[in-house]
């Protein structure tokens, strides 16, 4: 019998994020309704046991489970085929993580610690939704589900412990704060909001709190209920922005809704009024910016919006959140490795049970008068007590990442030949 150390399925993360990728690359990544089919294709072609995709305005991340660590070149090639982004351009934007680094990264992402706007709260819901959507698409695995569930729980714990929940940092709030800086006072200003989704809803709430006068533009005005603000169709866009002080875009449209030509014509009609401030929160971008220097228009995208420095108090909160996230990630990784020690422990227990049964049969032949039930209970307890400490050591070493030593202990208990042990032939 050969006792093998089972390292379990390998985790790989493929990251295309704001840290390396420009908006021109991020906006070409699969998102929305296109994401489930993309995940299914990747699982089929790599091959992988499962995949979860997190696709937001800041990032496109694939979390993959496979029988072994996936090769970076193969991953970049698949992503190139999927998106059409030139391979050379994509290669400089892609980061690939394996094993425990995947866990640490995802936990940090869920806590908002890897966002353009550090501490933002929207990402937690997006991570939760990503796991739910992969489950519905049939590409999630039990291990990936457990990984994402733990990530969401750890993020909540980290945010509460560090006070980030009270900060309520969000892209919507940052956009409205930027408008207030540029149009101060924002109260009474007319702001056109494009979009009917979650982000647009948060923008509307922030604008109302600032006592601005928002106007909502959507594709289907009749479907909007209880918005509390005027609602117009997208065909009213030119007229609406003519009378506005600012425009906030937060739609999932695959192409720009505000063309450079429309913005130039709007600027020409504004005369001596202050410049129209346009903030684009969307990826793909909703705004086709006019040439730089066009008078009467100021266009800001995510890169411009999230460049402000955090204060020292907030930085301290982020550091505390990172400490919690790091501890939680280490706990998840250790528990995963301990679960991988299951086959080792099972083989040790089988070997111990085989010896016990053989000895019971021998005693039954030599001393048939002894009650077999007493012997059965007695020997079962002895084996359990003798193996308790060694099995705990197997779990401990596997949890600490020393799979070779865990396998060596298991092979010794399972009666492997001494020559094999001396030669260090533990199979992993």
C-alpha positions in Angstrom: 0.0 0.0 0.0 1.3 3.5 -0.9 0.0 6.4 1.1 -0.1 9.5 -1.1 -0.4 13.1 0.0 -3.5 14.7 -1.7 -2.9 18.4 -2.3 -6.4 18.7 -3.7 -7.6 20.8 -6.7 -5.5 23.8 -7.5 -6.9 27.3 -7.4 -5.8 29.8 -10.1 -6.9 33.5 -10.4 -6.6 35.4 -13.7 -6.7 39.1 -13.1 -7.3 42.1 -15.4 -7.7 45.0 -13.1 -7.3 48.8 -13.0 -3.8 48.3 -11.5 -2.4 47.1 -14.8 -5.1 47.5 -17.5 -6.4 50.8 -19.0 -10.1 51.4 -19.4 -9.7 50.6 -23.1 -8.9 47.0 -22.1 -11.3 46.6 -19.2 -14.3 47.7 -21.2 -13.7 44.8 -23.7 -13.9 42.1 -21.0 -17.0 39.9 -20.8 -19.7 41.2 -18.4 -23.4 41.0 -17.7 -25.3 38.5 -19.9 -22.1 37.6 -21.8 -20.3 36.3 -18.7 -21.9 32.9 -18.1 -21.2 31.7 -21.7 -17.6 33.0 -21.4 -17.2 31.0 -18.1 -18.6 27.8 -19.7 -16.3 28.2 -22.6 -13.2 28.6 -20.4 -14.1 25.7 -18.2 -14.5 23.5 -21.3 -11.3 24.6 -23.1 -8.7 25.0 -20.4 -9.9 22.4 -19.0 -11.0 23.4 -15.5 -13.4 21.8 -13.0 -15.1 25.2 -12.4 -15.0 29.0 -12.7 -16.4 32.1 -11.1 -16.0 35.5 -12.8 -16.0 38.9 -11.1 -16.6 41.5 -13.8 -17.0 45.1 -12.6 -15.9 48.6 -13.7 -12.6 48.1 -11.9 -11.8 44.5 -12.7 -12.3 41.3 -14.7 -11.2 38.3 -12.6 -11.5 34.6 -13.2 -11.3 32.2 -10.2 -10.6 28.7 -11.6 -10.4 25.3 -10.0 -8.4 22.6 -11.9 -6.5 19.5 -11.3 -3.2 21.4 -11.4 -2.0 25.0 -11.6 -3.0 26.5 -15.0 -0.3 27.9 -17.3 -0.1 31.7 -17.7 0.5 31.5 -21.5 -2.5 29.2 -22.0 -4.7 31.5 -19.9 -3.6 34.6 -21.8 -4.2 32.9 -25.1 -7.8 31.9 -24.1 -8.5 35.4 -22.9 -7.2 36.8 -26.2 -9.5 34.5 -28.1 -12.4 35.4 -25.9 -12.1 39.2 -26.0 -10.2 40.0 -29.2 -7.7 42.2 -27.3 -4.3 41.9 -29.0 -2.2 39.2 -27.3 0.8 41.6 -26.7 -1.4 44.2 -25.2 -3.3 41.7 -23.0 -0.1 40.0 -21.8 1.0 43.2 -20.1 -2.4 43.6 -18.3 -2.8 40.0 -17.0 -1.7 38.8 -13.6 -2.0 35.2 -12.6 -2.1 33.9 -9.0 -2.0 30.4 -7.6 -2.9 28.7 -4.3 -3.0 30.7 -1.1 -2.4 34.0 -3.0 -5.7 33.5 -4.7 -7.5 33.3 -1.4 -5.7 36.4 0.0 -6.5 38.4 -3.1 -10.2 37.6 -3.3 -10.6 38.3 0.4 -9.0 41.7 -0.1 -11.2 42.4 -3.1 -14.4 41.6 -1.3 -13.4 43.9 1.5 -12.9 46.8 -1.0 -9.1 46.9 -0.3 -8.1 46.4 -3.9 -10.5 48.9 -5.5 -9.7 52.2 -7.2 -11.6 53.8 -4.3 -10.2 51.9 -1.3 -12.9 50.8 1.1 -15.8 51.0 -1.4 -18.8 49.0 -0.4 -20.3 48.1 -3.8 -17.8 45.4 -4.5 -19.0 43.2 -1.7 -22.4 42.8 -3.3 -20.7 42.2 -6.7 -18.5 39.4 -5.3 -21.6 37.8 -3.8 -23.5 38.1 -7.0 -20.6 36.6 -9.0 -20.8 33.4 -7.0 -24.5 33.3 -7.3 -24.4 33.8 -11.1 -21.7 31.1 -11.6 -23.8 28.7 -9.5 -26.8 29.4 -11.7 -24.6 28.9 -14.8 -23.3 25.6 -13.5 -19.7 26.6 -13.5 -19.2 26.8 -9.7 -17.7 24.0 -7.7 -18.2 23.2 -3.9 -14.7 24.5 -3.2 -15.3 27.7 -5.2 -18.6 28.2 -3.4 -16.9 27.8 0.0 -14.2 30.2 -1.1 -16.6 32.9 -2.1 -18.9 32.4 0.9 -15.9 32.7 3.3 -14.7 35.8 1.4 -18.0 37.6 1.8 -18.2 36.7 5.6 -14.6 37.8 6.1 -15.2 41.1 4.3 -18.2 41.9 6.4 -16.2 41.1 9.6 -13.2 43.2 8.4 -15.4 46.2 7.5 -17.2 46.1 10.8 -14.0 45.6 12.8 -12.2 48.5 11.1 -15.1 50.9 11.0 -15.3 50.9 7.2 -19.1 50.1 7.3 -19.7 53.4 8.9 -17.5 55.2 6.3 -19.9 54.0 3.5 -17.3 54.7 0.7 -18.8 54.3 -2.7 -18.2 55.3 -6.3 -21.6 57.0 -6.4 -20.8 59.0 -3.3 -17.4 60.0 -4.7 -19.0 61.1 -8.0 -21.4 63.4 -6.1 -18.6 64.7 -3.9 -16.7 65.6 -7.1 -19.7 67.4 -8.5 -20.0 69.4 -5.2 -16.3 70.4 -5.4 -16.8 71.6 -9.0 -20.3 73.2 -8.8 -20.4 74.2 -5.2 -23.0 74.5 -3.9 -24.5 71.4 -5.5 -27.9 72.2 -3.8 -30.4 73.3 -6.5 -28.2 72.2 -9.4 -29.8 70.2 -12.2 -28.0 66.8 -12.7 -29.0 64.4 -15.5 -28.5 60.7 -14.4 -28.3 58.0 -17.1 -29.1 54.5 -16.0 -31.6 52.3 -14.2 -29.4 49.9 -12.3 -28.0 49.7 -8.8 -25.3 52.3 -9.3 -27.7 54.8 -10.8 -30.0 54.3 -7.8 -27.1 55.1 -5.4 -26.2 58.2 -7.4 -29.8 59.4 -7.2 -29.9 58.9 -3.4 -26.6 60.8 -3.0 -27.8 63.7 -5.2 -31.1 63.9 -3.2 -29.1 64.0 0.0 -27.1 66.9 -1.4 -30.3 68.7 -2.3 -29.5 68.6 -6.0 -32.3 68.4 -8.6 -31.7 65.0 -10.4 -33.4 64.0 -13.7 -33.3 60.3 -14.5 -33.0 59.1 -18.1 -33.7 55.5 -18.9 -34.6 53.4 -22.0 -38.1 52.5 -20.6 -39.5 55.3 -18.4 -42.8 53.4 -18.0 -40.9 50.6 -16.1 -39.5 53.0 -13.4 -41.6 53.2 -10.2 -41.3 55.4 -7.2 -38.1 57.1 -8.3 -39.0 60.4 -6.6 -37.5 62.4 -9.5 -38.5 63.3 -13.0 -38.0 60.3 -15.4 -37.5 60.8 -19.2 -36.7 58.5 -22.1 -33.2 58.4 -23.7 -34.6 60.2 -26.8 -34.8 63.3 -24.5 -31.1 63.2 -23.9 -30.1 66.3 -26.1 -32.8 68.5 -24.6 -32.1 67.3 -21.0 -28.4 68.0 -21.0 -28.9 71.4 -22.6 -30.5 72.6 -19.4 -28.3 70.7 -17.0 -25.3 71.6 -14.8 -23.9 68.1 -14.8 -24.4 64.6 -16.2 -23.7 61.3 -14.4 -23.6 58.2 -16.6 -24.0 54.7 -15.0 -25.6 52.4 -17.7 -24.5 49.0 -19.0 -24.8 50.1 -22.6 -22.2 48.4 -24.8 -21.4 51.7 -26.7 -21.2 55.4 -25.8 -24.6 57.2 -25.3 -23.0 60.7 -25.3 -21.1 61.2 -28.5 -18.3 63.7 -29.0 -20.4 65.5 -31.6 -23.4 65.8 -29.2 -21.1 67.2 -26.5 -19.5 69.7 -28.9 -23.0 70.9 -30.0 -24.1 71.2 -26.4 -21.0 73.2 -25.4 -21.6 75.6 -28.3 -25.1 76.3 -27.1 -24.1 76.9 -23.5 -22.6 80.3 -24.3 -21.2 81.9 -21.1 -22.6 79.4 -18.7 -20.2 77.3 -16.6 -18.8 74.2 -18.2 -21.1 71.1 -18.2 -19.5 68.5 -15.9 -19.8 64.9 -17.2 -18.8 62.0 -15.0 -18.7 58.6 -16.6 -19.0 55.7 -14.1 -19.6 53.1 -16.7 -17.4 50.3 -18.2 -17.7 50.1 -21.2 -17.7 53.9 -21.2 -20.9 55.8 -21.8 -19.1 59.0 -23.0 -17.1 59.6 -26.1 -15.0 62.4 -24.9 -14.5 65.4 -27.2 -11.0 66.5 -28.1 -9.1 67.9 -25.1 -9.4 71.6 -24.7 -13.0 71.7 -26.0 -14.5 74.7 -24.2 -17.7 74.3 -22.2 -17.3 70.6 -21.4 -15.5 68.8 -18.6 -15.4 65.0 -18.9 -14.2 62.8 -16.0 -13.9 59.0 -16.1 -13.0 56.5 -13.4 -9.3 57.2 -13.6 -9.9 60.9 -12.9 -12.5 60.3 -10.3 -10.6 58.0 -8.0 -7.3 59.9 -7.8 -7.9 61.6 -4.4 -5.7 60.8 -1.5 -7.2 59.1 1.6 -6.8 60.8 5.0 -4.6 59.2 7.7 -7.7 58.1 9.8 -9.1 56.2 6.8 -5.7 54.7 6.0 -5.6 53.3 9.6 -9.0 51.8 9.2 -7.9 50.2 5.9 -4.9 48.7 7.6 -7.0 47.2 10.3 -9.3 45.7 7.7 -6.3 44.3 5.9 -5.1 42.6 9.1 -8.5 40.9 9.5 -8.7 39.9 5.9 -5.2 38.4 6.1 -6.0 36.3 9.1 -9.3 35.1 7.6 -7.5 34.1 4.4 -4.9 32.2 6.3 -7.6 30.4 8.3 -9.4 29.4 5.1 -6.2 28.2 3.4 -5.3 26.1 6.5 -8.7 24.5 6.7 -8.6 23.7 3.0 -5.2 21.9 3.5 -6.5 20.1 6.5 -9.5 18.9 4.4 -6.9 17.6 1.9 -5.4 15.4 4.6 -8.6 13.4 4.7 -7.3 10.6 2.4 -4.2 10.2 4.5 -6.2 9.9 7.7 -8.6 7.5 6.0 -5.8 5.1 5.0 -4.3 5.2 8.5 -7.7 4.4 10.0 -8.2 1.5 7.5 -4.8 0.1 8.4 -5.5 0.3 12.1 -8.9 -1.3 11.7 -7.5 -4.1 9.6 -4.9 -4.9 12.4 -7.7 -4.7 15.0 -10.0 -7.1 13.1 -7.1 -9.6 12.6 -6.2 -9.6 16.3 -9.9 -10.0 17.3 -10.1 -13.1 15.0 -6.9 -14.5 16.5 -8.2 -14.0 20.1 -11.5 -15.6 19.2 -9.7 -18.8 18.1 -7.4 -18.9 21.1 -10.0 -17.9 23.8 -13.5 -18.6 22.5 -15.0 -18.1 26.0 -14.3 -14.4 26.1 -17.3 -12.2 25.2 -16.5 -10.8 21.7 -18.6 -7.7 22.4 -16.3 -6.7 25.2 -13.2 -7.3 23.1 -14.7 -5.3 20.2 -15.4 -2.3 22.3 -12.1 -2.5 24.2 -9.9 -2.8 21.1 -11.8 0.0 19.3 -11.1 2.4 22.1 -7.5 1.4 22.3 -7.0 2.0 18.6 -8.8 5.3 18.8 -6.7 6.6 21.7 -3.4 5.4 20.2 -4.1 7.1 16.8 -5.6 10.3 18.2 -2.4 12.2 18.6 -0.7 11.1 15.3 -3.9 12.0 13.3 -3.9 15.4 15.0 -0.3 15.8 13.9 -1.2 14.9 10.3 -3.9 17.5 10.3 -1.6 20.1 11.9 1.2 19.6 9.4 -1.1 19.5 6.4 -2.8 22.7 7.6 0.6 24.4 8.0 1.4 23.4 4.4 3.9 20.7 5.2 2.2 18.0 3.1 5.3 15.9 2.8 5.7 15.5 6.6 2.0 14.8 7.0 2.3 12.0 4.4 5.4 10.6 6.0 3.6 10.3 9.4 0.7 8.6 7.6 2.9 6.2 5.8 4.7 5.2 9.0 1.3 4.5 10.7 0.1 2.6 7.7 3.0 0.3 7.9 5.0 1.3 4.8 8.4 -0.4 4.4 11.2 1.2 6.4 13.5 1.2 3.3 11.0 3.4 1.4 10.7 5.8 4.3 14.5 6.1 4.6 14.8 6.9 0.9 12.4 9.7 1.3 10.0 8.3 -1.4 6.9 10.0 -0.1 4.7 10.5 -3.1 3.0 13.9 -3.4 
